[in-house]
Amino acid sequence: MGRGGAVGQGGPGSGEVRGEGPRAALDRLRAVDQDDWERAYAHRWSRALLMREHMRRAALWADAYGVPERWPFFDVAELARPGLRLGAGLAAEADAFAATLAPRGLGVVCRAAVRWAAVGSRGLPELPHPYEPVVTLFGRGGGYSVGQMIDLDGISVPYGSFAGSLALEPFVALDARVLDMLDATAGERVTYYADAAGPGALVLARLRTASGAGGEVHEEVLVPGTGSWVPADFLRGGRTRAVGKITTCQAASVMRSLLPR
């Protein structure tokens, strides 16, 4: 195994695994309206982050099993549980559904997500769920197209490389509330700051700058336990504590910790 190949009981349970069976996984995928372009556009920013996270996780799993040539759209279950078979009826349904999807890579990962739901976690590399980001992306507006870039209907992300994807910063806050919050500022330039205490910060602040020359700037803080951003004078004047600039991925994790339980 490669550098991601530590074996343990946690396996895919280290992230946001739903714990659903293969039938539920297939039903979740089939319920998506693949032609909802407005929904895809409204969620374009979160979908880009989710695709980026899929590329990272796919690289981790490919590295763990020593198959970088299979990255980024492949069936991890074939490697984790050789010989795994779904029931004949369910397998046929999954195959038929995958055949309706384009590009082929989307069909591959959707079918693989169904199969992965039958794998379990025993004896697997301690890595995050390989398909939750792309399945979440699919549920937020359908699929994508692949060329020199990956087109997500309203935004494109670089295809990148296997090595580059291994080095990406993790994006692990896949909670729909966090993703919706990130999408709400699409089209603006947003910079996040947290209390200098770090990821467990009690204060998460952001500067939102409207697009275009001379765009209006808004400073806001997230009120813990409410999910609401309110105007504040925390960064640009009257602040009483040091703050540090953080990345969007880091900010998403802090958002999740501050949202209502």
C-alpha positions as CSV (number, residue, x, y, z in Angstrom):
1,M,0.0,0.0,0.0
2,G,1.0,3.6,-0.5
3,R,1.3,6.3,2.1
4,G,-2.4,6.4,2.7
5,G,-2.6,2.7,3.6
6,A,-2.8,2.5,7.4
7,V,-5.2,-0.3,8.2
8,G,-7.8,0.0,11.0
9,Q,-11.4,-0.2,11.9
10,G,-12.3,3.4,11.2
11,G,-12.0,3.3,7.4
12,P,-14.6,5.2,5.7
13,G,-16.2,6.1,9.0
14,S,-13.7,8.9,9.6
15,G,-15.8,11.4,7.8
16,E,-19.5,12.0,7.2
17,V,-20.6,8.5,6.2
18,R,-24.4,8.1,6.0
19,G,-24.4,4.5,7.0
20,E,-27.0,3.7,4.3
21,G,-27.3,0.4,2.5
22,P,-26.8,-0.1,-1.2
23,R,-30.5,0.1,-2.0
24,A,-30.8,3.4,-0.1
25,A,-27.7,4.7,-1.9
26,L,-29.2,3.9,-5.3
27,D,-32.5,5.5,-4.4
28,R,-30.8,8.7,-3.3
29,L,-28.9,8.9,-6.6
30,R,-32.0,8.2,-8.7
31,A,-34.0,10.9,-6.9
32,V,-31.7,13.6,-8.3
33,D,-33.1,15.9,-11.1
34,Q,-30.2,15.8,-13.5
35,D,-31.6,18.6,-15.6
36,D,-32.1,21.2,-12.8
37,W,-29.7,23.8,-14.3
38,E,-30.9,26.6,-12.0
39,R,-30.1,24.4,-9.0
40,A,-26.7,23.6,-10.3
41,Y,-25.9,27.2,-11.0
42,A,-27.1,28.3,-7.5
43,H,-24.8,25.7,-6.0
44,R,-21.9,26.2,-8.3
45,W,-19.4,27.3,-5.6
46,S,-20.1,24.4,-3.3
47,R,-20.1,22.0,-6.2
48,A,-16.7,23.2,-7.2
49,L,-15.4,22.6,-3.6
50,L,-17.0,19.1,-3.6
51,M,-15.4,18.1,-6.9
52,R,-12.1,19.3,-5.6
53,E,-12.6,17.1,-2.5
54,H,-13.6,14.2,-4.7
55,M,-10.3,14.5,-6.6
56,R,-8.4,14.6,-3.3
57,R,-10.1,11.5,-1.8
58,A,-9.9,9.6,-5.0
59,A,-6.1,10.2,-5.0
60,L,-5.8,9.1,-1.4
61,W,-7.6,5.8,-2.1
62,A,-5.7,5.2,-5.4
63,D,-2.5,5.9,-3.5
64,A,-3.4,3.5,-0.7
65,Y,-4.0,0.6,-3.1
66,G,-1.1,1.6,-5.4
67,V,-3.2,2.3,-8.5
68,P,-2.7,6.0,-9.4
69,E,-3.5,5.2,-13.0
70,R,-7.2,4.6,-12.0
71,W,-7.6,8.1,-10.5
72,P,-10.0,9.9,-10.4
73,F,-13.2,8.1,-11.3
74,F,-13.0,4.4,-10.3
75,D,-14.6,1.7,-8.1
76,V,-12.7,1.4,-4.8
77,A,-14.9,-1.6,-3.8
78,E,-13.2,-3.7,-6.5
79,L,-9.9,-3.1,-4.6
80,A,-11.2,-3.2,-1.0
81,R,-13.5,-6.2,-1.5
82,P,-12.4,-8.3,-4.5
83,G,-15.3,-10.4,-5.6
84,L,-18.0,-8.2,-4.0
85,R,-21.4,-8.8,-5.6
86,L,-24.6,-7.1,-5.1
87,G,-27.9,-9.0,-5.4
88,A,-28.6,-9.6,-9.1
89,G,-31.6,-7.3,-9.2
90,L,-29.9,-4.4,-7.4
91,A,-26.8,-4.8,-9.5
92,A,-28.8,-4.7,-12.7
93,E,-30.6,-1.6,-11.5
94,A,-27.3,0.1,-10.6
95,D,-25.8,-0.8,-14.0
96,A,-28.9,0.5,-15.8
97,F,-28.8,3.8,-13.9
98,A,-25.1,4.3,-14.4
99,A,-25.6,3.8,-18.2
100,T,-27.9,6.9,-18.3
101,L,-25.2,9.2,-16.9
102,A,-22.6,11.1,-18.8
103,P,-19.7,11.5,-18.8
104,R,-18.8,7.8,-18.2
105,G,-16.8,8.7,-15.1
106,L,-20.0,9.9,-13.4
107,G,-21.7,6.6,-14.1
108,V,-18.7,4.8,-12.7
109,V,-18.6,6.7,-9.4
110,C,-22.4,6.5,-8.9
111,R,-22.4,2.8,-9.5
112,A,-19.3,2.6,-7.2
113,A,-21.1,4.6,-4.5
114,V,-23.9,2.0,-4.5
115,R,-21.4,-0.9,-4.3
116,W,-19.4,0.9,-1.6
117,A,-22.4,1.0,0.7
118,A,-22.1,-2.8,0.8
119,V,-18.4,-2.8,1.7
120,G,-18.4,-2.1,5.5
121,S,-15.3,-0.7,7.3
122,R,-13.4,-3.6,8.7
123,G,-9.8,-3.8,7.7
124,L,-9.8,-0.8,5.4
125,P,-7.4,2.1,5.1
126,E,-8.2,4.8,7.6
127,L,-9.4,7.2,4.9
128,P,-12.5,9.3,4.4
129,H,-15.5,8.0,2.5
130,P,-14.5,8.0,-1.2
131,Y,-17.8,8.9,-2.7
132,E,-19.7,11.2,-0.4
133,P,-18.3,14.5,-1.9
134,V,-19.3,13.5,-5.5
135,V,-22.6,12.1,-4.5
136,T,-23.4,15.3,-2.5
137,L,-22.3,17.3,-5.6
138,F,-24.7,15.3,-7.8
139,G,-27.5,16.0,-5.4
140,R,-26.9,19.7,-5.6
141,G,-27.7,20.0,-9.2
142,G,-26.7,17.0,-11.2
143,G,-23.5,16.0,-13.0
144,Y,-20.6,17.5,-14.8
145,S,-18.7,17.3,-18.1
146,V,-15.0,16.6,-18.5
147,G,-12.5,18.1,-20.9
148,Q,-9.4,20.1,-20.1
149,M,-11.4,21.4,-17.2
150,I,-14.3,19.9,-15.3
151,D,-17.5,21.9,-16.1
152,L,-20.0,22.0,-13.3
153,D,-22.7,24.2,-15.1
154,G,-21.7,27.7,-14.1
155,I,-18.2,27.1,-12.9
156,S,-15.2,25.1,-14.0
157,V,-12.4,23.5,-12.0
158,P,-9.0,22.3,-13.2
159,Y,-8.7,18.6,-13.9
160,G,-5.4,18.8,-12.1
161,S,-3.0,15.9,-11.5
162,F,-2.8,12.9,-9.2
163,A,0.1,14.3,-7.3
164,G,-1.5,17.7,-7.0
165,S,-4.8,16.2,-5.7
166,L,-2.9,14.3,-3.0
167,A,-1.6,17.6,-1.8
168,L,-4.9,19.5,-1.7
169,E,-6.2,20.9,1.5
170,P,-9.1,18.8,2.9
171,F,-12.6,20.1,2.6
172,V,-14.5,18.0,5.1
173,A,-17.5,20.1,6.2
174,L,-20.1,18.6,3.8
175,D,-23.1,19.6,5.9
176,A,-25.8,21.0,3.6
177,R,-26.2,24.0,5.9
178,V,-22.5,24.9,5.5
179,L,-22.6,24.3,1.7
180,D,-25.7,26.6,1.4
181,M,-23.9,29.3,3.4
182,L,-20.9,29.2,1.1
183,D,-23.2,29.3,-2.0
184,A,-25.0,32.4,-0.6
185,T,-21.8,34.5,-1.3
186,A,-21.1,33.1,-4.8
187,G,-20.0,36.0,-7.0
188,E,-18.5,38.0,-4.2
189,R,-15.0,38.1,-2.9
190,V,-15.1,36.6,0.6
191,T,-12.2,36.5,3.1
192,Y,-12.6,34.7,6.4
193,Y,-11.0,35.3,9.7
194,A,-11.1,33.4,13.0
195,D,-10.1,34.2,16.5
196,A,-6.4,33.6,17.0
197,A,-7.2,30.5,19.2
198,G,-7.5,28.5,16.0
199,P,-10.1,26.0,14.6
200,G,-12.0,26.0,17.9
201,A,-12.4,29.7,17.7
202,L,-15.5,31.3,19.3
203,V,-15.5,34.0,16.6
204,L,-15.7,33.5,12.8
205,A,-15.7,36.7,10.8
206,R,-15.8,37.5,7.1
207,L,-15.4,40.4,4.7
208,R,-17.7,40.3,1.7
209,T,-16.7,42.4,-1.2
210,A,-19.2,42.8,-4.0
211,S,-17.9,42.1,-7.5
212,G,-16.8,44.9,-9.8
213,A,-14.6,47.9,-9.3
214,G,-15.3,49.8,-6.0
215,G,-17.5,47.0,-4.7
216,E,-19.1,47.6,-1.3
217,V,-17.5,45.8,1.6
218,H,-19.5,44.2,4.4
219,E,-18.0,42.9,7.6
220,E,-20.0,40.2,9.5
221,V,-19.6,37.6,12.2
222,L,-21.4,34.3,12.6
223,V,-23.5,34.1,15.7
224,P,-22.8,30.7,17.4
225,G,-25.8,28.4,17.6
226,T,-28.0,30.4,15.2
227,G,-26.5,30.1,11.7
228,S,-27.0,33.8,11.2
229,W,-24.4,36.3,10.0
230,V,-24.7,39.8,11.5
231,P,-23.0,43.1,10.8
232,A,-20.0,43.7,13.1
233,D,-17.1,46.0,13.7
234,F,-14.8,43.1,14.6
235,L,-12.1,43.4,12.0
236,R,-11.7,46.9,10.8
237,G,-12.2,48.9,14.0
238,G,-12.7,48.5,17.7
239,R,-11.5,44.9,17.8
240,T,-10.3,43.6,21.1
241,R,-8.5,40.4,20.1
242,A,-6.1,39.3,17.4
243,V,-7.6,37.5,14.5
244,G,-6.0,35.4,11.8
245,K,-6.9,34.9,8.1
246,I,-8.1,31.4,7.3
247,T,-8.9,29.4,4.2
248,T,-12.4,28.7,2.9
249,C,-11.9,25.0,3.8
250,Q,-10.9,26.0,7.4
251,A,-13.8,28.4,7.6
252,A,-16.3,25.7,6.5
253,S,-15.2,23.5,9.4
254,V,-15.5,26.4,11.9
255,M,-19.0,27.2,10.5
256,R,-20.1,23.6,11.1
257,S,-18.9,23.7,14.7
258,L,-20.8,27.0,15.3
259,L,-24.1,25.9,13.7
260,P,-27.1,24.7,15.8
261,R,-26.8,21.0,16.8
